[in-house]
Amino acid sequence: MLKIENLTGGYVNIPVLKNISFEVADGELLGLIGLNGAGKSTTINEIIGLLTPYAGKISIDGLTLLESGADYRKKIGFIPETPSLYEELTLREHIETVAMAYDIEVALVLERAQSLLKLFRLEDKLDWFPSHFSKGMKQKVMIICAFAVDPSLFIVDEPFLGLDPVAIADLTELLANEKAKGKSILMSTHVLDSAEKMCDRFVILHHGQIRAQGTLAELRTHFGDEQASLSDIYMHLTKEEY
């Protein structure tokens, strides 16, 4: 479980998040919804430790970054919006490096990666360097590395950008399978149609504040229209055109 309590944070002298609180339960896929600049990326950076909160607390399965940094980080599988690979490392070496970072036997992570490599049609490209990969292939490498370490929390930031339709369907199924295993999933996106179909609950973030959170049914009740789409609700709550 990911738990965020009264989090205020941002960059030096630039507060972005303003006292936000929400949870992602075990076996739940929660959509963090908002336009560019709403605070989604800042929230993720606070969770993964790239930023230090001004105030508040973030915990994963009861662990905090301050008290149990190494164990806390090992619980996270992060799929960023923009792939970040080392140009001098092959695909195989990327997987091995991730295994060492998570203190997992390299052979075990490579074994876990085999089915993922086959799924994303990269099993014959283990000796390729990133310069040979398209953007979509690089994104698939990030997905493989995140899933191969078997984390308890997945954080996926605009996960479908650059992926072909087959890969989008494959990733959607992978996330559903991990959720069924009891994993927590936080998905940040501004693509509301996809979020509405995939997510169990939503946190609507706007200008660093939570405007509403809950299931689609709960948000519809708040909105006063049992047939409203997530896009309709978002526009109503933020008073801005999506």
C-alpha positions in Angstrom: 0.0 0.0 0.0 1.1 3.5 -0.8 0.0 6.1 1.7 0.5 9.9 1.3 -0.4 12.0 4.3 -0.7 15.8 4.2 2.1 16.1 1.6 3.3 19.6 0.8 6.3 19.8 -1.6 7.9 20.9 -4.8 11.1 22.5 -5.9 13.4 25.0 -4.1 11.2 28.1 -3.3 8.5 26.8 -5.7 5.8 24.9 -3.7 3.7 22.8 -6.1 1.8 20.3 -3.9 -0.5 21.7 -1.2 -1.4 19.4 1.6 -2.5 16.4 -0.5 -3.5 13.0 1.0 -4.5 9.8 -0.7 -3.8 6.0 -0.6 -3.3 3.2 -3.2 -4.5 0.0 -1.6 -3.1 -3.5 -2.3 -4.8 -4.8 -5.5 -5.9 -1.4 -6.6 -5.1 0.7 -9.7 -5.5 4.4 -8.9 -5.5 7.1 -11.6 -3.7 10.3 -10.8 -5.6 12.7 -13.1 -4.7 16.2 -14.2 -3.5 18.4 -17.0 0.1 19.2 -17.5 1.3 21.3 -14.6 -1.3 20.0 -12.2 1.4 18.4 -10.0 1.3 14.8 -11.2 5.0 14.5 -12.0 5.9 16.4 -8.8 3.9 13.8 -6.8 5.7 11.0 -8.5 9.1 12.6 -7.9 8.2 13.0 -4.2 7.3 9.3 -4.0 10.4 8.0 -5.7 12.7 10.3 -3.7 13.9 12.7 -6.3 12.3 15.5 -4.2 12.1 15.9 -0.5 8.7 17.0 1.0 8.4 20.3 2.8 5.9 18.6 5.1 3.9 15.4 5.3 4.7 11.7 5.1 4.9 9.1 2.3 5.1 5.4 3.1 5.0 2.1 1.2 3.9 -0.9 3.1 4.7 1.0 6.3 8.2 2.0 5.2 9.4 5.5 4.7 12.3 6.8 2.6 13.9 8.6 5.6 13.8 5.6 7.9 14.3 2.7 5.5 15.6 4.1 2.3 17.0 1.0 0.6 14.1 -1.2 1.4 11.6 1.6 0.5 13.1 2.0 -3.0 13.1 -1.7 -3.7 9.3 -1.7 -3.4 8.9 0.6 -6.4 8.8 -0.3 -10.1 8.8 2.9 -12.0 7.9 3.3 -15.7 8.6 6.9 -16.6 6.9 8.9 -19.4 10.3 9.4 -21.1 12.6 6.3 -21.3 16.0 6.8 -19.7 18.6 4.3 -20.8 22.4 4.1 -20.7 23.7 4.3 -24.3 26.8 2.2 -23.4 24.8 -0.7 -22.0 23.0 -3.5 -24.0 19.5 -4.6 -23.2 20.9 -7.5 -21.3 23.2 -5.3 -19.3 20.3 -3.0 -18.4 18.4 -5.9 -17.0 21.5 -7.0 -15.0 22.1 -3.5 -13.7 18.5 -3.3 -12.4 18.9 -6.6 -10.7 22.0 -5.4 -8.9 20.3 -2.1 -7.9 17.5 -4.1 -6.3 19.9 -6.6 -4.8 18.2 -9.5 -6.6 20.1 -12.4 -8.2 20.8 -11.5 -11.8 19.8 -15.0 -13.0 16.4 -14.7 -11.3 15.7 -11.3 -12.9 16.8 -12.5 -16.3 14.5 -15.5 -15.9 11.6 -13.3 -15.0 12.4 -11.1 -18.0 12.2 -13.9 -20.5 8.4 -14.0 -20.8 8.4 -10.1 -21.0 11.0 -10.0 -23.7 9.0 -12.5 -25.7 5.8 -10.6 -25.1 7.3 -7.3 -26.4 9.2 -9.1 -29.2 12.6 -8.2 -27.8 13.9 -11.7 -27.0 16.4 -11.6 -29.9 17.7 -8.1 -29.1 19.4 -8.7 -25.8 22.8 -7.6 -27.3 21.4 -4.4 -28.9 22.3 -1.0 -27.6 19.7 1.8 -27.1 20.9 3.6 -30.2 19.3 0.7 -32.2 16.0 1.1 -30.5 13.0 3.1 -31.5 11.2 5.2 -28.8 8.6 2.5 -28.4 11.2 -0.2 -28.0 13.0 1.9 -25.3 9.7 2.3 -23.5 9.3 -1.5 -23.6 12.7 -1.9 -22.0 11.6 0.3 -19.1 8.4 -1.8 -18.7 10.4 -5.0 -18.7 12.9 -3.7 -16.1 10.0 -2.5 -13.9 8.1 -5.8 -14.0 11.2 -8.1 -13.7 12.0 -6.8 -10.2 8.5 -7.8 -9.0 7.8 -4.7 -6.9 4.9 -4.2 -4.6 4.1 -0.7 -6.0 4.1 0.1 -9.7 4.2 3.8 -10.7 3.4 4.4 -14.4 3.7 7.9 -15.8 1.7 8.4 -19.1 2.5 4.7 -19.8 1.1 4.4 -23.4 3.0 7.2 -25.1 5.1 5.9 -27.9 3.7 2.4 -27.7 2.0 0.6 -30.6 -1.6 -0.7 -30.2 -0.4 -4.3 -29.6 2.0 -3.1 -26.9 -0.7 -1.0 -25.3 -2.9 -4.0 -25.0 -0.1 -6.1 -23.6 0.8 -3.5 -21.0 -2.9 -3.2 -20.0 -3.1 -6.9 -19.5 0.1 -7.0 -17.5 -1.1 -4.3 -15.2 -4.4 -6.1 -14.7 -2.5 -9.3 -13.8 -0.3 -7.5 -11.3 -3.4 -5.9 -9.7 -5.0 -9.4 -9.4 -1.8 -10.5 -7.5 -2.4 -7.7 -4.9 0.1 -5.2 -6.3 -0.6 -1.4 -5.9 -0.6 0.6 -9.1 -0.4 4.4 -9.4 -1.0 5.5 -13.0 -0.5 9.2 -13.8 -2.3 10.3 -17.0 -4.2 13.1 -18.7 -5.8 10.6 -21.1 -9.1 10.3 -19.4 -10.8 7.8 -21.7 -8.1 5.2 -21.0 -8.1 6.0 -17.3 -11.9 5.6 -17.0 -11.7 2.1 -18.4 -8.7 0.9 -16.4 -8.7 2.6 -12.9 -10.6 1.5 -9.8 -10.4 5.0 -8.2 -9.2 8.4 -9.2 -7.5 11.4 -7.6 -8.2 14.6 -9.5 -5.3 17.0 -9.1 -5.4 20.6 -10.2 -2.9 23.3 -9.4 -1.3 21.1 -6.8 -4.5 20.4 -4.9 -6.9 17.5 -4.8 -10.2 18.6 -6.1 -11.9 15.2 -5.6 -11.1 11.5 -5.2 -13.1 8.3 -5.3 -14.5 5.7 -7.7 -16.2 6.8 -10.9 -19.6 6.1 -9.2 -18.6 8.3 -6.3 -17.4 11.1 -8.5 -20.6 10.9 -10.6 -22.6 11.2 -7.4 -20.6 14.3 -6.4 -21.1 15.7 -9.9 -24.8 14.9 -9.8 -25.0 12.9 -13.0 -24.9 9.1 -13.0 -24.0 9.0 -16.7 -21.2 11.6 -16.6 -17.9 10.6 -18.1 -14.6 11.2 -16.2 -13.8 14.0 -18.7 -17.2 15.7 -17.8 -16.4 15.5 -14.1 -12.9 16.7 -14.5 -14.0 19.8 -16.5 -16.7 20.5 -13.8 -14.3 20.2 -10.9 -11.5 22.3 -12.4 -13.7 24.8 -14.2 -11.3 24.7 -17.1 -11.7 23.2 -20.5 -9.9 19.9 -20.9 
